[in-house]
Amino acid sequence: MGRAVVRYYPDADALVAELSDEPIVDEELLDNDIVVSYGRSGKVVRIEILDASRRGLLEAVKQLLTHRTDPAVQVVKELGIAQPT
């Protein structure tokens, strides 16, 4: 995957950012209904945000996607998620 793919699923009100084609080997459900998926490398490869419209994230993601930096870094920063070291 050359670019991040962000999809919104209105029936589930879930916003999903697929950041890599790397297979998922571990997932973590955060307290705030965010599922972070990690690849074998330990990097974040997918982020699923539940209740996305209630959180106002649809607009936030539109703004993030206009930046020219690594989308994974931008999404993780915006959500306040610490990346594994």
C-alpha positions as CSV (number, residue, x, y, z in Angstrom):
1,M,0.0,0.0,0.0
2,G,1.6,3.2,-1.1
3,R,-0.8,5.5,0.7
4,A,-3.0,5.3,3.7
5,V,-6.6,4.4,3.1
6,V,-9.2,6.0,5.3
7,R,-12.8,4.7,5.1
8,Y,-15.9,5.7,7.0
9,Y,-18.6,3.1,7.7
10,P,-21.8,5.0,8.5
11,D,-23.7,1.9,9.7
12,A,-21.2,1.3,12.4
13,D,-20.1,5.0,12.7
14,A,-16.6,3.7,12.5
15,L,-13.6,5.4,10.9
16,V,-10.9,3.0,9.8
17,A,-7.4,4.1,8.7
18,E,-5.4,1.4,7.0
19,L,-1.8,2.6,7.1
20,S,0.0,-0.4,5.8
21,D,-0.5,-3.8,4.0
22,E,1.6,-5.4,6.7
23,P,-0.4,-8.3,8.3
24,I,-1.9,-7.5,11.7
25,V,-0.3,-9.6,14.5
26,D,-1.7,-7.8,17.5
27,E,-4.6,-5.5,18.4
28,E,-5.2,-3.3,21.4
29,L,-8.6,-1.8,22.4
30,L,-8.0,1.5,24.1
31,D,-10.3,2.8,26.8
32,N,-11.8,5.3,24.4
33,D,-13.2,2.8,21.9
34,I,-10.2,3.0,19.5
35,V,-8.7,-0.2,18.2
36,V,-5.0,0.0,17.3
37,S,-3.6,-2.8,15.2
38,Y,0.1,-3.6,15.0
39,G,2.2,-5.4,12.4
40,R,5.1,-7.7,13.0
41,S,7.4,-4.7,12.9
42,G,5.6,-3.3,15.9
43,K,4.4,-0.3,13.9
44,V,0.7,0.8,13.8
45,V,-0.8,-0.6,10.6
46,R,-4.5,0.1,11.3
47,I,-6.6,2.3,13.5
48,E,-10.4,1.9,14.0
49,I,-12.3,4.6,15.7
50,L,-15.7,3.9,17.0
51,D,-18.4,6.6,17.3
52,A,-16.4,8.7,14.8
53,S,-19.1,11.2,14.0
54,R,-19.9,11.8,17.7
55,R,-16.3,12.5,18.3
56,G,-16.1,15.0,15.4
57,L,-13.3,13.0,13.8
58,L,-14.6,13.0,10.3
59,E,-13.7,16.6,9.9
60,A,-10.4,16.1,11.8
61,V,-9.4,13.3,9.4
62,K,-10.2,15.5,6.4
63,Q,-7.8,18.1,7.7
64,L,-5.1,15.5,8.5
65,L,-5.3,14.1,5.0
66,T,-4.3,17.5,3.6
67,H,-1.0,17.4,5.3
68,R,2.1,16.2,3.5
69,T,3.6,14.2,6.3
70,D,3.3,10.5,7.1
71,P,-0.4,9.8,7.7
72,A,0.3,7.2,10.4
73,V,2.3,9.8,12.4
74,Q,-0.4,12.4,11.9
75,V,-3.3,10.2,13.0
76,V,-1.4,8.8,16.0
77,K,-0.5,12.3,17.1
78,E,-4.0,13.6,16.7
79,L,-5.4,10.7,18.7
80,G,-2.7,11.0,21.4
81,I,-1.7,7.3,21.0
82,A,1.8,6.5,22.0
83,Q,3.7,4.3,19.5
84,P,5.5,1.3,20.8
85,T,9.3,1.7,21.1
